[in-house]
Amino acid sequence: MVTTDKTFIKMIKKTLTLCLSIITLFLPTLACSSIDLVKVVKAERKMYLIDEGKMIKEYRIALGGSPKGHKVQEGDHKTPEGRYILDYKKEDSAFHRAMHISYPNTADKAKAKELGVDPGGFIMVHGNNPKNKYLQVDWTEGCIAITDDEMDEFMDLVQVGTPIEIMWTESDQHN
């Protein structure tokens, strides 16, 4: 009986070693982000992480207090619509952590100039601090908010330079 127990333990050790080797071999691939697009559908209050056309992750979001329509000026509480770049990370945000959206772009600035207004800026994907804010209502000044835990995950998965496409509905695709 002792020999059988020793043999069984050796077999378990070999199996565990093999499993750990396989996990170690593939872990870097799993941990590396390959997100090539962040897509926001404002009417659904959803943000999707896309890799090669496949949705990898979905988040429930809160938006600016007046979410329908494209941001035109500072203080309109609208989340911009269009295609932008997530161009830098901010670790010391008042809303936990954040990633900056490259709004306003050249077209946004031209439109604001035509209207004689300031286009605003500093639009981010950020966490949900302060804790008394909830994702059930739109409360930002034009940013996109997710929970703090989700923001940690987002920052790990999405690299600086990733495009973000923001639209009211799926049928409002921007090029």
N, C-alpha and C positions, 0 to 999 in steps of 0.2 A: 504494500500500500504506500510506503514511503517513496519508493522509486517512481510510482505513478504520479504522486503529488509533485515530486521534483521535475519530472518530465513535463507535467502540465504547466508548472510555473515557468519553465524554460520556453515552452511553446507560447505562453502568454507574453513573455518578455520579447521574444522574437517578433511576434505579431504587433505589439505596441511599438517596437523600434521601427518596423516597416511602415506602420501607419504614420508615425511622427516624421519619418523621412519623406514620405509622400506629401504630407501637409507642409513641411518646411520647403519642399521643392516648389509647390504651387502657391504658397502664401504671398510671396512678393507680387505675383500676378493678380491675386485677389485684392491686395491692399492698394495697388497702383490705380489711380483714377484714370479712367478713359472717357470721362464725360466730355462729349464734344458739343453739347448744346443744352442750355437751360431754357425751358419754355414756360411762360406764364400765361395762363388764360384767366383774365381778370373776372369775367362773369361767373366762372366756376369757383373762384377763389382757390385755384390750384397752381402749383409750380411743379414742373416735371424735369427730372434729370434724364437726358437722352444720350445714348451711346450707339452710334451707327444705326440710327433710326429706331432703336428699341428703347422703350421707357424703362429705366432702371429703378427710379425712385419717384415717389409722389409726396408732396407736402401740402397741407392745408395752410392757407396764407391769410393775412390781414393786409389791407391796402390803405391808401390815403382816404381820408374821410369823404371825398367826392370822387369816387373811383372811375365813373364812366367818362370816356373821352380821353384825349391825349393831353398831357401836361403842356401848358403854353407859357405860364408865368409863375414866378415865385409866389407862394402863398395860396395857390388855387387848390391845394390838397388833392391833386391828381397824380396818379402814377403814370409815367410816360409810356407811350406805345411806340413800338418799332423795334429795330434790331440794334443792339448796343454791345459793348464788351464789358465783362467784369474785369476791371483794370487794376485794382489793388485790394489788398486785405487790410482791415483795420482791427487790431487786437484789443484796443483800449476804447471801444465804443461805449457810449452811454446805454446802449441796448445790447449788452453782453459782448458780442463780436459782430463784425460786419464785412461785407464785400461791396466795393463801390461799383456802381453802374455808370458807364461813360456818358450819361446825359449831362448837359445838352451836347448834341452833335452839331455839325455845321448847319444842317437844315433847321434844327431847332433854334439855333442862334439867329439865323436869317429871318425866320418867322417872327420871333420875339422882336427883332429890330424893326421889322415891317409894322408890327403892332405898337411899337414904342414902349415895350415892357421888358422887364428883366426875366429871362427864362428860368431863373432859379438853378439849382444844382444840388450837389451833395446827396444824390439819391442812392440808397443802399438796399441790399438784402441784409437784414439784421435780425438779431434775437428779439426776445419779447420783454426785456426789462423796461420799465419797472414791473414788478410782479403783479401789480393790480390791473394790468392791461390783459385783455383776453383776445384770442383769435376769433371769437364769435362776432366781433364787430370790427369795422374798419376804423382804425384810430391813428394811423401814421400821418405824416404830412406829405406823403407821396412815395414813401419807401415801401418795401415788401418785407413783412415780418413773419417769422416762423418762431417756434419755441426755441429756448436756449439750447436744449439738447439737440434739436434738429439743426441748429446753426453750427454746433460743433461738428456734426456729421457732414453738413454741407461744406464747411471749410476744409475738411479732410478729403472730400470727394471732388471738389471743383477747383480747378487751377486758375490762376490769374491768366487772362487772355482768352478765356472761354466766352463765346458769344451767348448773349441772352436775348431771347425774342419775347416781347411783351405785346399781347393783343387782348382785345375785349372778348372775342369768341374765336373758336377754331377757324371759322370762315374768314377771319380778318388777317390771314397770313401776310407777313411783311417780307419783302425781299431785300 
